[in-house]
Amino acid sequence: MVRPPDSAYSAFLERFDAGIRDLALAARASVLAVAPDAGELAYDAYNAVALAFTYSGRLKEAFAHVAAYGGHVNLGFNQGATLPDPHARLRGTGKAIRHVRLDAPADLECPSVVPLIRAAAAQASRPASAEG
């Protein structure tokens, strides 16, 4: 079971209709199903509400993010340009970030989405363990 979202994130999502809220929360659950120990950083951006996933607690080391817009949700990968994408699902032309546009919950069930999340989590920066 995925932990409940932070109250700040839930409050940020309130400005969206129920379909977008549910889709953003479903995308969040998909990331946390693969990376349950990832931390979350929520922020209200200019035209979107975003939730970044990081093992270090640092935004610059986030490996994935969920961005909710008025009509869709993006499941983004901060180093997406380096991810294997045999099904050509990733969109974007920037130096690093790529995303999968989500218009409906069924988009998360596409067999190419979970492997992208796994690959992003696997290459993410993690703090050194206390044991060494």
N, C-alpha and C positions, 0 to 999 in steps of 0.2 A: 504494500500500500504506500502510495506517495504521500509525503508529509503535506499538510495544508499550506497554502500560500501565505506569505507574510501579509499582515494587515495593510501595509503601505501599498503593496502591489495590488491587492484587492481594491483598495480605495482608488488607485489610479485607473483601474479598469472600469470603474463605475460609469464613466462618461460614454462608454461604448454600449451598443445594443447587446442583448443577451447572446446572440449568435457569435459575435466577435469575442465577447468575454469567454464563452465556452470553448471556442476554438483556441484562444490564447492559453487557456488553462489545460486543454488537451495537449497542446504542443509542449507546454511545461512538463506535463506528466510523462510525455514520451522521452524527453531529455533525462528526467530524473529516474526513469525506469532503467536507463542505460548507465547513468552516472549518479547513483543515489547519494554519494558523499560529496557532490559538488555544492558549493555555496552559491547563493543567489544575490544579485545586486539589482534592485529595481530602481528605475528612474523614469521620470516624465519628461520626454523629449519634446521638441517643438511640435511635431506633427504625429507623434507616436508615443506609445507607452512601451518601454523596453524592459526586459528582464535578461540579465547576463548571467552566464554560468561559468564559475571559476573554481579551481581547486586551491588557489592561493589567497583568495579574497581581494585580489587586485583586478580592477577592470581591464587594465591593459593585457592581462594574461587570461582573459575570458576565452573559452573555446567555442562557445555557442551563445546564441541569444534568440529570444522570441520578441518580435516587434509587432504590436497591435496597431493597425491603422483603421480608419473608418469603414473600409470595405473588405479588408483581408488581413491576414496575419503572415508575417515572414518568419520562417525558421532559418536563422542565419548562422553562419560558421565563420568565425573571425580569421581563420587561416584556410578558408574554403578553396582558395586557388591552388592549394597543395593537396587537396583531398582527391582520392580516386573517385571518379564519377562516370562509371561505364554506361549509365543510363541517361547521361546528359541532363540531369535534373537541376543542377545548380545554375543560378542566374547571377549576373553582375559582371562588371568589367573593370572593377577596381584592382588595385595591386594585390589585395589579400582577401577581402571579405566577399563571400558568395552566399546566396540564400535560395531557399525553396519557397515559392509562394504557396500559401495555403488558403483556399477559398471555402473549403468544407472539411469536416472531420475525416472524411474518406481519404483525403489527400495524405493524411498521416499513416494510412494503412498501406500505402504504396510500398512494395518490397524494397525499393531503393532508399527509402528515408532512414530507417533504423541503421543500416550500414554506414550512412554518412555520419549519423550521431556517434556511433561506435568509433569510427575513424577519427573524428574530431576530438573525442574524449581521450582516446589513446595517445594522441600526439600533444595533449595539453600539458602545460607546465604544472608540476606538482611541487609543493614545498618538500624539502628534505625531511625525512622522518627524524624523530627525536633520538632514535637509536643509531643514527649514523648515516 
